[in-house]
């Protein structure tokens, strides 16, 4: 296409959105669901809490990393051209808007709506005399014995403040028992107590689902901690800390022990954010900021409890099905209902599952069957996030005890799951499994399982499971992901090569169908995009539909811009962070970006290339980000069975028609929710649940 822009034009900083600011926009989309009256009330509360926890992690990792780079003078300049200082200033502006909106949603919309439905959060100013008496008794019985106020003087230095813990800065007035003027004090709320407490229904004027905050009880009766003194002020605060683990794994002789050592210090990383309840006087704000070495941009004054995400406890405490999504039971595909087991089903042909609509059970069945089958010789698997009491690990332990050669690649550095992964690694080793921790310097993010079985005439057959999600039965009910089961001999050999690469030194893996990061996935992705551009220039069918969690890597964005200029129709379904600008005249006219955020987390990575009329479909464990291409072990694999390709294409086509829980991105990087039609709305998740219900009912 003669009008295609040149390479330099595609690299202009204004064509690339800042990664951190783009990530914050995902929080806006989550928060929008907390306002959506079509979502059940307690599920709206879930989305509010999810927006809070997501923002916490953003500060713990992204902001923590930026501040660390500044501290060490590391250059930080991405394709968007923003420096670390400019990025942090932008984060402060956008995050402050988000926090204000979170509290506005709770105080003005969600809280009143829940109260009208019988779920109330009672501030201390609204307690009746009976509720006040109960709260005072609760304080004396349950809270006072475990509180230790620390008066701040030379003998009592400012205490170490745990990451994200609830604290109070208190100003007592008067003379203490040693005839000294009472100093300021810090009170740390014990982690052993729930942050949200149900009021007994027997208390006069109390409903069955009335709650109070622990912070309200402490605040109301804090004077009991300072007998004989007057409390002039009591103010909640919370500190967020850098929580990335600084493990230099290339220098560690034993990575497991190194990670264990760093986990103990995580709660006390460098401070990155201070949250304080509104009304705290300026001199106390300045005192706290100075104490934590933070500036004004790091201060967030909130209109309510400083830990809104603790409200998530209430969702489980309240037994109100009318305020929650209807429960569902995942289906088991007809091809897997035969009594001859998973291995036989896989021999009959490739099987594709779409979780959570289809059960994660077949993955467990495959492992259990392999553990019990005397003809199975070996099992190899990667584990990234699996859960503390995992049936996956149970099956691997049984296989090891049964004498199978079990090799497990455990990713110890799966962020915030490190402690659990250490436990399961130790458990597997005690059972006799070989446990390794992947390749030094690279996270193992690929999701793959290989079973080796001796069959007719003594030959070996490889059975493979490849997934876009984790081997975690609980998240498989909340995350939308694909699972592929196959006996394809080429894929089996490729997976064998990758597992060998993860366990022992060797030359570059020789794979025929798998693309593997960090070896060739980036190059292969660019080739696929450029091939579509070549088809478009030749007048052949050219289209790219990519569904993923994040699009950040600049060379891929550049290739997409070039393909758009060549005439390729490009439709991107990006759940989270997107640094590409769609619809820029002369650059990305042919690119459309949308996001689907609903009941289930859209976690699958699926890619459809028209390829001149010979459709190709791929699934992957990797997003299009620098870390996935260059610092993680990932796999990207084709769907070779025609019926399964068509099924994924149909899924993607329908998701492009979603108009109930979809957002479209504008050229300036902002997101607008697609207007919900008055009738005939398309909610792909609801449609899939409806089909599931019909299948289970036999209708």
N, C-alpha and C positions, 0 to 999 in steps of 0.2 A: 504494500500500500504506500504510494509515493508520499502521502502526507504524514507518515509516521515521524514522531519526534526523534531527534538524535539522542545519543547516550547521555550527553551532558545535561540535556533538558530534562531527562528522567531522573537526574540525581539532585535536582534543586531541593534544598532543605524544606521549603514550604510544601513539598509534595509528601512529606513524611510526618505523621503525627508522633508526638512524644509518647514513648511507651508507658511511662508512669501515669500521665494524664489520661491516656486512652484506657488504662486499666481501671481508673477511678470511675469512668463512665459506665462500666459494668455494674458498679455499685448502685448507680442511679436506676438502672433497669430492674435490679432486684428490689430496690426500695419502692419502685412504682407498683409492684405487686402487693406491697403492704397497704397500698391505698385502694386497690381494686376491689370494688364491692362485689364483683362476681366470684371472688375467691372466698371460701369459708373463713370465718373470722379468726379461728385459731391458726389456720394456715397463713393468714395474713401476718399474724404475730410471728410465725416461723420465719417468714421472709424478712420482717423487720430485724429479728435477731440475726438472721443470716447476713444481712447487710452490715450489721455491727461487727460480727466476727470476721467477716471478709475485710473490713476496714482495719481491724486490729492486726490481722496478718500482714496487710499491706504495710502498715507502719513497722511491724516487727522485722520484715524482710526487705522490702523495697526502700523505705525511708532509712532504715538502719544501714543498709548497704551504701546509700548515697552519702550519708553523714560520715561513714567510715572512709569512703574515698576522699572526701574533703579533708578529713583529719590527717590522712597520710599523703595528701597532695597528689593523688592519682588523677590523671587526666580523664575527664568524662565528657565525651562529645560524640553523640550518635548522629545518624544521618539527618535527624531533624534540626541539628545545629544548636540545641539548647545546652548550656553548661549545667553542672550540678547545682550551682547556686540558683540559676534561673528555674531549674526544675523544682527545687525545694520550695521556692516562692510560689510557683504555680500550684504545687500540691497543697500548700497551706491555704491558698484561696479556695480551691475546689473542695478540699476536705472539710473546711469550715462550713461551706454551704451544705454539704452532705450531712454533717453532724446536726446542724440546725434543722434540716428537713427531717431527720430521723426522730428528733424530739417533737417536732411539730406534728408528725404523723401520729406518734403515740399520744401526745397530750390532747390534740384537737380532733382526731379522727378515730383511730383504732381503740384507744382507751375508752372513750365514751361509747363506742359501738359495742365493745365487749361488756361494758357495764350495763347497757340496755338489754343484753342477752344473759345477764346474771353472773358474769365473771368480772369481779371488781378488784381494783388495786386501790386500797384506801390510804391516802396520805394522812400523816399524823394529825393534821389540822382538822380532819373530818371524823376522827374517832369519837364515838359516843362514850359516856362514862364507863359503861361495862367493857367496851373494847379497850379503853385506856387502862382499866384495872387489870385486864388479862395481859396486855402488853407489858405492864410494869412487872407482873409476876413472872412472865416469860423471861424478861430481862434479868431479874434477880436469880431465877432458877437455872437458866440455860446459857445466858450470855455473860453476865458479870463474872462468874468463876473462871472464865477462860480469857478474859481481857487483861492486858497488861499495858496500862498507859505509861509512856516514857516521857518524863519531864526533861526538857532540853536545857542542859547546863553542862559545865565542863566535865562532870562525873558521869553524865548520861548523854553521850553524843547522839546525833541524829541516827535513828536505826536504819538498817538495811531494808529497803522497800522492795518487796517481791514484784516481779513483772505482773501487771494487770490486777494486782490485789487491791481490795477496798481498804482505804485508810481515812483517818480524820485528823485534821489539824485543829487543836483546841486551845482557846485562850482563857485560862482560869484567872481569877482575880482574888487577891487576899494574901494572907500570911500562912505558910504551911507549918507543920509540926516542929520544924527546926528554926522557926522564927525568920524564915526567908520569904522574900516576895516570890509568889508562885510564878515559875517560868511557863512558856508555851509548852504544849505537850503533843505527842503524836500517839494516836490509838490505832492499832492495826486490827482489823476485823479477822477473827480466826477463820482459817480455811475449812475447819470442820463443821461450820454452821451453814445451813442453806441461806442463800441470799434472798429468797422469796419464801414466805411462811404463810401457810393456810391458817386463817382464824377458825377456831372451833365453831361449828354451827350452833352449839349450845349457848354461846355468848349472845346476850340480848342484842337484837338488831342486826345480826350477822346472817348472811346467806350461805348456802352450801359451798359456793366457790368465791369466797372473799379472801383476799390476800393482803399482806403487808410486807414491806421491804425490811430486811434486817437493818439496813441503813437508817430507816425511819425509827426503829426501836432504839438503836444505839443513840441516835441524835436526841430522841425524846428524853432519855434517862441518863445521858452522859454525865450529868451532875453527880450521880451515884458513885462515879469513879474518883471524884475529888471532894470528899466530905469536908464540910466547913468552908468551902470556897465557892465563889460565884463564877459561873461559866458565862463569859461575855460572848463567846462565839464558838461554833462547832461546824466545820466545813469538810465535806467529803472531797477526797482527791484520789486519783489513780495515775500510776506512771506506766507507760509502755516502754519496753526496752528492746534493743537489738537482739533478736533471737536466732540469728544465723549461727551455726556451729563453725567455729574457725579451725576445723581439723585439716591440717596439711597432710592429706592421705598419702602423698608420695613420699613423705618423710616418716610415716608411722610404720613401725615394725609389725604391729598387730592392730589392724584398723578397728576391730571390735573394742579392744581395751581403750584405744584413743577416743573413740566416740563416747564410751562410758564415762571417761574422765571429763569430757567437755559438757556432757548433759548436766552435771552437777552445777555448773556455772551459768547455764542458760537463764535461770530466773533473775540473774544479777548482771545482765549485759548492760551496755551503755544506754542511757536514757535517750529517748527520741520524741516523746510526747508526754504532756501533762494535762490531765483532765480534772477540772474542778467544778463543783456545783456553783451555779450562779449565786451571787450575793456574797461571795468571799471578798473581804475588803482588800484594797490594792496593796497594803503593806504585807499581807500574808501571801498574796499572789507573787509579789516580788521576792519574798523570802524563799518560797518554794522553787521558783524559777532559778534563783541563784544557787540554791542548795543542789539542784539537779543539773546545773550547767546548761540550762535551756534558755532560748530567747522568746520574744513575744510571739513569733510565728509558730512556736511549738505549744502554745497555750490554747486549750479548748475549754471554754466555759459553757456548761450544759444546763439545760432547763429540766432537771430531774435527776434520778439516780445516775451515778457515773458508770454504771455497768448494765446498760439496758439489755445486753445479750443474755444476762442471767434470767430474763423472763422466759427463756426457752424451757425452763423447768416446768412451767405451768402447763405447757402443752400436754405433757404426759400425766400431770396430776389431775387434769380436768377430764372427767369421763363424759364427754358431750359429743357423740358421733355426729350430731347435727351441725357442729361447728368445725368439722374436719372433713378432709377428702374421704369419699367412700372407700372402704378397704377393697382390695382385689387379690386374687390368687393367680400367679403367673401360669401360663399354659405350658403344656409339654407337647412339642410337635408330634404329629401322627407318626412320622418316620422313626421316632424314638420310643414309641409305645410298645413295640414288640418285646417279648420276654427274653430274646436272645442277647440283649445287652448292647452297650455302646460300641464295643469293638466291632461287632457284627454290623451294626448300623453304619458305621464309618466305612466298612468294606463295601457296603451297597452304594455309597456315594457321599459326596461332600454334604455337610449339614451346616446351615447358617441359623444362628439364634439372634434374636433382637431382645436384649434385656431392657427393662424389667418385664416387658409384656410376655416374654417367654422365659421359662425358669432357668436359673443358674444351676439347678440340680444336675443336669447332664454332665457339667464339668466335674462335680463331685463324684458322680457315678463312674465316670471314666477313670478317675484316680482310684476309687475303691475297687473297681473291677480289676484294674491293673495290679493293685496290691495283692489281690486274692488269686490271680491267674497264674498257675505254675509255669506257663509258657512265656510270661513276661520276664524279661531279663533285666531291663534297666528303665529308670524314669529320670528325666532331667526337667527341671522347672526353674523359672525365675519368679521371685516374689518381691514385689515393690511395697504395696500396702495390702495387708492381708487380714489384720485384726488380731486381737490378743488371744481369743479362744477360737481359733480357726479350724473348721472341719477340713479345710485343705491340708493344714499341717497334720491334723489327726490321720488323714489318709496316707500322707507321706511317711509318717512315723510307723504306721502299720506295714507299709511296703518295705521299709528298712528292716523292721523286725522279722519280716517274712523272708529275708535274704535277698531282696532285690538290690541292684546297684542303684542307689538313690543319690542323685547329685542336685543340690539346690543352690542357686545363686541368689543370695539375700542382699538386697540393697539396704545397707545400714544407714545411709544418708537420706532416706525418704523423709522429707522435712516434717517434723512434729510427730513422726511415727518411729523415731530412732529407738526409743526405749522398748517398745513392743517388738520391734524387729530383732533386737538383741536377745530378748527372751525366747522368741521362737527359734532363733539360730542355735542357742544353747540346747533347747529341747530336741531339735533335729539331730544335733551332734551326739547327744546322749543316747539317741535311738540307733545310732550307727550310720546315719546319713553323712555323705560328704557335703560340707557347707563351705562355700567360698563367697567372697564379697565383690566379685566382678573384676573390672579392670581399673587399676589405680588411676585416679584422675578423671574417671568417667562414671556417671551414675548409670546403673542398669535399669532402664525404664521400659524395655521391651517386655511384652506379656506373652510368654510362650511355654508350652508344655510338650514334651516328647516322650513317647512310650515306645520301647523297642521290644518286639515279640518274635519268638521263633515259631514259624508256621510250617506248612507242608514242605516236605523234602528238605527240611532243615534250614530253609532260607529265612532271613530276617525281614520283617516288615516294620516300618515306622508309622506310628499314629501321632498326629499332631493336632494340638489346639493352639490357635492364635487369637488374641483378643485385643480390643481397643481399650478395655477397662482393666481394673485390677482384679486379682483373685480374692475378692472380698464378698462373701455372700450377702452381707448387709447393704453395702453400697450397690450391689447388683439389683436391689429393689428400689433404689433411688436414682441411679444413674442410667441414662439411656446409652447402651453400648452394643457392639456386635461381637459375636463369638463365631469363629470358623473351626469346624472339625473336619479333618481331611486325612486321607491316606495317599494323597498325591506324592508319588515317589520323588519328584524333583523338589517339592517343598520340604519333604522329609529330609532329604540330603542337605538342603540349605539350612534348615533348623539345626541339624546335627553340626554343621560347620560353625554356626553362630555359638552354640553351646560350647564347642571346643575352644573357640576364641575367648570365651568368658572364663574358662577354667585353666587354660595353659598357654604358654607362649607359642607363637607360631606365625607363619606368614599370613598375609591378607586372606580373609575368608573368600573361598571361590563359590559364589552363589549364582544360580541361574535365574531364579524368580524373585528372591528377596533382595530388596535394597536395604542396606544396613548403615546406620549412622554409628560412628562418625566417618565411616569409610567412603561410601558413595551415595548416600541418600540425598545430600544437597545437590550434587551433580545430576543425579537422576531426576530430581524434581525439576530442576531448570531445563533439562532435556525435554521432559514431557510438556512443559509450558511452551517452550520454543517450537516443539514439533507442531503444536496446535496453531501457532502463528504461521508456520510454513504451510499448513493446510489452508488456512484462511487466505493467504496470498495466492495460492494455487486455485482458489475457488471451490475447494472441497469443504465438507461439513467440519466446522471448527467450533467447539464449545467446551468450556471448563465449568464444572460445578464442584466446588470444594466445601466440605463441611469440616470444621475444626474448632478448637477451643481458642486459639490465638494465632494471629498473623502479624509477625513482627520483623522477620529477617529481611534486611533491605534489598539483597540481590534478588530474592523471590518477588518482592514487591516491584522492583525494577523490571523483572521479566514479565510480570502481569501487565504493567503499564505498556510495555512494548507489544505484548500480544493484543491488548485492547486497540492499540494504534494500528495493528495489522488487520483488525476486523474480527477478532475472536470475541464471541459472546461469553462473558465471564460472570458467574453468579456465585457469590461467596456467602456461606452461612457460618458466621463467626460468633460463637457464644460469648466470648470474653473480649480480650484486647485485640484491637485492630489498628494498625499504624498506617494503613493504606487509605488514601482519599478517593472515594468513588465519584464519578460524574464530573470530573474536572475537564472542562472543554479542551479538546486536543490532546488530552493525556489519558483519561480514564472514562471516556464517554460510554464505553461498552461494558463497564464494570458496575455491578450492583452488589451492595453489601447489606445483609440483614442478620438479625439475631433472634433466636427463639429462647425465651426464658419462661419456664412454666413449672408445673408440678415436679417434673423430673429434670435432673441436670443433664442437658444434652452434651454428652461427653465423647461421642464417637468421632473418629476421624475417617472420613470417607471421601473419595475423590473419583470423579467421573470425567473422562476425556473422550470427546466425540471421535477423534482420531480419523477424520476423513470418512466417517460412516461405519467404522469398525470399532464400536464402543469398547473402551477399556475401563475397568473399575478396580480401584485399589482400596484397601483398608490399611490402617497404620496405628502404631502406638504414639506417633510423633505429631506435634503441631509444627507449624512453619515458624519456628523461633530459632535464634542462634543457639540456645542451649540444647535444643533437640537435635540440631544438625551437627554440632561440633563438640559438645561436652557430655553427651549421653549415648548409651547404646540403645538404638531403636530399630524396629523393623517395619518395613512397608511391603505389602504383599498383594499380588493380583487375585481377583476372584475369577477363577478359570471356568467354572460351571455356568453355562449360559442362563439357566433359570435363576440362579442366585444373583448374577449381574443384573438381570432385569428387575429383580425384587429390590435391590438397593437403588437402582435408577428410579423406580417408582416411588420409593421412600423419599428420595431427594426432590423429585418433581413435586410431590405433595407438600413437602416442607417449604418449597418456594411459593406455595399458595396460602400458607398459614396467614390468617388475618385476625386471630384472637389474642395471641400472645407473641406477636412478632414486632420487631423494631427495624426501621430502615435508617441507614446512615446517610447523612448529608455530606456534601463536599467539604464543609468546614469541620467535619469530625463529630458534629453533634448527632444525637439519635432522636428520632421521632417515632412514637408508637404508631403502628399501622391502625387506622381507624377501624374499630370493630363494626361490622355491618349489622343492621337491624335484624336481618334474618340471613340464614344460610352461611353463618360464620364457619370458618375452617380452623379447628383446633386439632392438630395432628395427634397430640397426646391423647385427647379425649376420644378421637376416632379409633385409635389403636386400643384403648381400653374398652370401647364399645364392641369392637370386633372380638376382643378377648372374652368378654362376657357372653357373646353369642356363641362362640366356640365351646365354652365351658357348659353352657346350657343346652347345647346340641341343636340350637335353632338355626 
